[in-house]
């Protein structure tokens, strides 16, 4: 005899696997590593310090 299956469970399991596949694709396509995020943050901080160092002090008293 064949095994009885619940079609609702099968449908939900298939939907979950499709969502996981899409999530994995999005992580590969759009995700950044921790090192990349840290490097970008450090670059922004350096640029801000450089810009702040070149600011003129205004004496509007």
Secondary structure, 3 states (H helix, E strand, C coil): CCCCCCHHHHHHHHHHHHHHHHHHHHHHHHCCCHHHHHHHHHHHHHHHHHHHHCCCCCCCC
